[in-house]
Amino acid sequence: MSEWKFNDEVFNNAPEEYIGFVYEITDTETNMKYIGKKKFWSKVTRPPLKGKKNKRRSIKESDWKSYYGSSGVVKELVENTGEWRFERRILRLCKTAGELSYFEMKEQVENDVLLKPNEYHNAFVGGKIHRKHLNHLIKK
């Protein structure tokens, strides 16, 4: 499995202060890319204990270490050709879900992923982001 890289260094540990990251996956044979986002943590809901009413909720680490994107095309390529041929690079770490969505869309738009079908596997750009989701980033 190819390693995640951040600032040209291998990235193995999910920092607790970050919710996720924006990434770029590159097929080294064709130079085709995919830009997306992934969360480090996922919520787990389990049934209540015997005699109790409330469901049990907790957080666990997601499958981010073995993740190769949400694109069906990229997943199929990884399965058919092997993980060795893909480079996985973290572009930005994010502290909130709103920040994660914003910076994923920003990277996709700045790179014109929809206008460059010969360079990017991305077929969709979208999301709902409100200014209040980014308040902590606004300079006052």
QUINOR-V921448 format. One record per helix or strand of 2 or more residues. SS is the DSSP state (2 for helix, 1 for strand). FROM is the first residue (numbers start at 0). LEN is the number of residues. Records with the same first field share a line. If there is no record, write none. Layout:
SS->FROM-LEN ; FROM-LEN
//
This chain:
1->3-3 ; 8-2 ; 19-8 ; 32-7 ; 40-6 ; 55-6 ; 85-9
2->63-3 ; 71-10 ; 82-3 ; 96-14 ; 130-7
//
